[in-house]
Amino acid sequence: MVSLARLQALPTAAVKVRVVGSIVVLLGLLLTAACAEPVRGGCPVNVPNGSTPPGESASEMFHGENGLWTVLWPDGVVAFKPDGPGEVRSDGSLAMKFSWWRAEGVEGELRISGRRLDGQGPSLAAEIPPGYGLSGFQASALVFPSEGCWEVMAEAGEARMSFITQVRLLGTNE
């Protein structure tokens, strides 16, 4: 900590630099804390950032970066429950529909991959139906081989994005 007497002895410009520098550091710490992702069961999930794809109505559920967008679950947890969205397949894998948007000028086949962060197992599979073209909107289903903490990566052309989500299978009592 710098004493008042020491600050008074410094030229005015030096005082301004120290004060402004301190404010910048404080703001940086506050922004870092505000943007920190929630941790769900040890999984540093992403929550939607509210970035809206071109041509869509604003929604807090959108998540976008680097020319790609999708819709994320509000708390970062993809929950499979009886009578809820998604499908529990006969092999135990969990499939959920995900919509994607490519920015204007981003052209290319959408490619999606994923890996489990909290354990071993097969990679995520993506079902990307044809017929949507190489730009704009693209439907898909993400097939998680198991519950857990998953990183999902998507790319189209030069655009790339990723997010982390917790996948949970909930029973009738939850």
C-alpha positions as CSV (number, residue, x, y, z in Angstrom):
1,M,0.0,0.0,0.0
2,V,1.3,3.5,-0.9
3,S,1.0,6.2,1.8
4,L,-0.7,9.5,1.2
5,A,2.6,11.3,1.9
6,R,4.4,9.2,-0.8
7,L,1.6,9.9,-3.3
8,Q,1.8,13.6,-2.6
9,A,5.5,13.5,-3.4
10,L,4.9,11.9,-6.8
11,P,4.3,14.0,-9.9
12,T,0.6,14.3,-10.7
13,A,0.9,12.0,-13.8
14,A,2.4,9.2,-11.7
15,V,-0.5,9.4,-9.2
16,K,-3.0,9.2,-12.0
17,V,-1.2,6.2,-13.5
18,R,-1.3,4.4,-10.1
19,V,-4.9,5.2,-9.4
20,V,-6.0,4.3,-12.9
21,G,-3.9,1.1,-12.7
22,S,-5.5,0.1,-9.4
23,I,-9.0,0.7,-10.8
24,V,-8.2,-1.4,-13.9
25,V,-7.0,-4.3,-11.7
26,L,-10.1,-4.0,-9.5
27,L,-12.4,-4.0,-12.5
28,G,-10.6,-7.0,-14.0
29,L,-11.0,-9.0,-10.8
30,L,-14.7,-8.1,-10.6
31,L,-15.3,-9.0,-14.3
32,T,-13.4,-12.3,-13.8
33,A,-15.6,-13.2,-10.8
34,A,-18.8,-12.2,-12.7
35,C,-18.0,-14.3,-15.7
36,A,-16.8,-17.4,-13.9
37,E,-18.7,-20.4,-14.9
38,P,-20.7,-22.4,-12.4
39,V,-19.3,-25.7,-11.3
40,R,-21.9,-28.5,-11.2
41,G,-20.6,-31.6,-9.5
42,G,-17.0,-30.6,-10.3
43,C,-17.8,-29.8,-13.9
44,P,-17.0,-26.2,-15.0
45,V,-20.1,-25.9,-17.1
46,N,-20.9,-23.1,-19.6
47,V,-24.2,-21.3,-19.2
48,P,-25.8,-19.4,-22.2
49,N,-24.1,-16.1,-22.9
50,G,-27.2,-14.6,-24.6
51,S,-25.4,-13.9,-27.9
52,T,-28.2,-14.2,-30.5
53,P,-27.6,-15.7,-34.0
54,P,-28.4,-13.5,-37.0
55,G,-32.1,-13.4,-37.9
56,E,-33.3,-14.8,-34.6
57,S,-35.2,-13.2,-31.8
58,A,-33.1,-12.5,-28.7
59,S,-33.1,-15.2,-26.1
60,E,-31.1,-15.8,-22.9
61,M,-30.7,-19.4,-24.0
62,F,-28.5,-18.7,-27.0
63,H,-24.7,-19.2,-26.7
64,G,-22.4,-18.1,-29.4
65,E,-18.8,-17.3,-30.2
66,N,-16.5,-17.0,-33.2
67,G,-19.3,-17.2,-35.8
68,L,-21.3,-20.2,-34.4
69,W,-24.3,-20.4,-32.1
70,T,-26.3,-23.0,-30.3
71,V,-28.8,-23.2,-27.4
72,L,-27.5,-24.2,-24.0
73,W,-29.4,-25.4,-20.9
74,P,-29.8,-22.4,-18.5
75,D,-27.9,-24.1,-15.6
76,G,-25.3,-25.9,-17.8
77,V,-26.9,-29.3,-17.1
78,V,-28.4,-31.4,-19.9
79,A,-31.0,-33.3,-18.0
80,F,-32.7,-36.5,-19.2
81,K,-35.8,-37.3,-17.3
82,P,-39.0,-39.3,-17.8
83,D,-41.4,-37.5,-20.1
84,G,-38.7,-34.8,-20.7
85,P,-36.9,-33.9,-23.9
86,G,-34.2,-36.2,-25.3
87,E,-33.9,-39.9,-25.7
88,V,-32.4,-42.7,-23.6
89,R,-31.4,-45.3,-26.2
90,S,-31.3,-49.0,-25.8
91,D,-27.5,-49.0,-25.4
92,G,-27.8,-46.5,-22.6
93,S,-26.6,-43.5,-24.6
94,L,-28.4,-40.2,-24.2
95,A,-29.4,-38.2,-27.3
96,M,-30.5,-34.6,-27.2
97,K,-31.4,-32.3,-30.1
98,F,-29.2,-29.2,-30.5
99,S,-29.8,-26.4,-33.0
100,W,-26.8,-24.6,-34.6
101,W,-26.4,-21.3,-36.6
102,R,-23.5,-20.2,-38.7
103,A,-22.7,-16.5,-39.1
104,E,-23.2,-14.8,-42.4
105,G,-20.0,-15.5,-44.4
106,V,-19.4,-18.8,-42.6
107,E,-19.8,-21.6,-45.0
108,G,-19.0,-25.2,-44.5
109,E,-20.2,-28.5,-43.2
110,L,-20.9,-28.5,-39.5
111,R,-18.6,-30.9,-37.6
112,I,-19.2,-31.7,-34.0
113,S,-17.0,-33.7,-31.6
114,G,-16.8,-34.2,-27.9
115,R,-15.0,-35.8,-25.1
116,R,-15.8,-36.7,-21.5
117,L,-13.7,-34.7,-19.0
118,D,-14.4,-36.6,-15.8
119,G,-13.7,-40.1,-16.9
120,Q,-12.8,-42.6,-19.6
121,G,-15.2,-43.7,-22.3
122,P,-16.2,-43.3,-25.9
123,S,-16.4,-40.0,-27.6
124,L,-19.6,-38.1,-28.2
125,A,-21.3,-38.8,-31.5
126,A,-23.2,-36.2,-33.5
127,E,-26.0,-36.9,-35.8
128,I,-26.1,-34.1,-38.4
129,P,-28.9,-34.6,-41.0
130,P,-28.3,-33.5,-44.6
131,G,-30.5,-31.0,-46.4
132,Y,-29.7,-27.9,-44.5
133,G,-26.9,-26.6,-46.7
134,L,-23.5,-25.2,-45.9
135,S,-24.6,-21.9,-44.2
136,G,-27.2,-20.7,-41.8
137,F,-29.2,-23.0,-39.6
138,Q,-28.4,-26.7,-38.9
139,A,-30.2,-29.2,-36.8
140,S,-28.4,-32.0,-35.0
141,A,-28.6,-34.5,-32.2
142,L,-25.7,-34.9,-29.7
143,V,-25.4,-38.5,-28.5
144,F,-23.6,-38.7,-25.1
145,P,-22.4,-42.3,-24.4
146,S,-22.9,-41.7,-20.7
147,E,-23.6,-39.2,-18.0
148,G,-20.8,-37.0,-17.0
149,C,-18.9,-33.8,-17.7
150,W,-18.6,-33.2,-21.5
151,E,-16.7,-30.8,-23.7
152,V,-18.5,-30.3,-27.0
153,M,-16.5,-28.7,-30.0
154,A,-18.1,-27.5,-33.2
155,E,-16.7,-26.1,-36.3
156,A,-17.8,-25.0,-39.8
157,G,-15.5,-23.4,-42.3
158,E,-13.1,-21.2,-40.2
159,A,-15.6,-20.8,-37.3
160,R,-15.1,-22.7,-34.1
161,M,-16.8,-22.9,-30.7
162,S,-16.8,-25.1,-27.7
163,F,-18.8,-25.5,-24.4
164,I,-18.8,-27.7,-21.4
165,T,-21.9,-29.3,-20.1
166,Q,-22.9,-31.7,-17.4
167,V,-25.1,-34.6,-18.6
168,R,-27.4,-36.2,-16.1
169,L,-30.0,-39.0,-16.2
170,L,-32.7,-38.2,-13.7
171,G,-35.1,-40.8,-12.3
172,T,-38.7,-40.4,-11.5
173,N,-37.9,-39.3,-7.9
174,E,-35.7,-36.3,-8.9
